[in-house]
Amino acid sequence: MSIIKVKTSEDFMKAYITLLYDGRIPTENEMYKALHSAGVNTGIKYEVLKSLSLNPIYNESILIAEAIPPSKGEPGFVEIYKNLDIEKKDIDNMEKIDFREFAKNIITVELNETIGFIHPPKPGDPGKDVLGRQIPGLLGNPAKVVLEKNVEKNEEGYIIATSSGELIIRKDIDGTLYISIEPIYEINGDVDFNTGNIKFPGKVIVRGSVKPGFTVEADDDIEIYGEIEAATVISKKDLKVNGIKGSNKGSIKARNIIAKFAENATLEAKEKILIDKSLINCNIIYAEELILDGYNSKIVGGKIHVLKKVESYYIGSPLGVLTEIDVGIDPNLYNDYTNLLELTKKYTEELKVISPQIKTLTDKLKQNNLKNDKITYLKKILNRAKILKNEIENSKNKLIKLKKLINESKKEGIIIARKMLYPGVQINLQNKTFTSDKPISSVQIMNVEDKIKLYAYTTSK
């Protein structure tokens, strides 16, 4: 028998055979048995065995087997839960379309919102070394993603927003995704048909104006370098704007409203309204304080409901324009009280109408002189009467609580006209009314012990 030596590489990925001449040519079967004895059973090159049996090569190490390599698995990828495609609505010729909603779409996310998921790479099919032992499959390439500003990945692989704002995703030339969240949305121009209505969970900066009929809403501050023109602007924090031209359309709501001027607008602030120059024919639904601090500032016309303080250089006008100012009672509570009182009256009137009907029908029922349809009707109005009585009782209890809250909400309210209070100004201080038929200079008006008192205003040193 020929001398046959088999050797494997250190990693068992290859096997080599060496033939030593002893005067006899080795057969293919003898070489296969030698491989088997050495444990080599995978990736054998049978064509080489056959060739060596026909034309043996001696004293040379010849590659006789190679491992079956593992395959590489599928790469990881990023799944984004937001719809990144801009959807275009099919327009029916007969349908009325608000084109303010057909401009630029902003993809927004909220704090702690799950934006997407980074899928890990998968392992490929396993291989085998020359001894037949399994080689684990190779992992695919990891997902090409870079988490930038205000995003992070949790332990499970979910992409989480660490701030509210605009979701921004960029794709590099090599396919890498760059994901970030911009908490400030900036418009380098006007809010109009080019931008559409804006609703943003962060801060909004408009370097132009908000055009008529458009809406800007933000969960953070709003800064507008131009003007608000017959539009709706709502901020959960503060609004700063150059000026407001309401044209008696739209509305402005914020925690604090700061502007150079406002005219023919509806304003509502949880805290303060600060105007520099003028407030003309405006409806102040609510604010704790309304202060016009600019030199020669003026309040002319409109209805003003403020909890604590109204202050301006001039209040009213020499022409006696009607200017209504209500200070000292939370107008929201007062409105709730008034509405509930009207509703209670309505329920009471309805109960008065159906009560005689109930008595008449009940008497006939006792005399067995009531038809089936009338019996059904009697059941219906009895049930309605029960509901009305419950509603009236509940309303009375609510009215008592609201009246108590109104009394508790009364503040020391003050109105200050630094230079002049003109005729035509109607003042209601904690439900006490004051008007003047002549101009009053440098005055501050307060309710002291349930009486309207006027004091001279002097600039603090």
Disulfide bonds with the S-S distance in Angstrom:
none
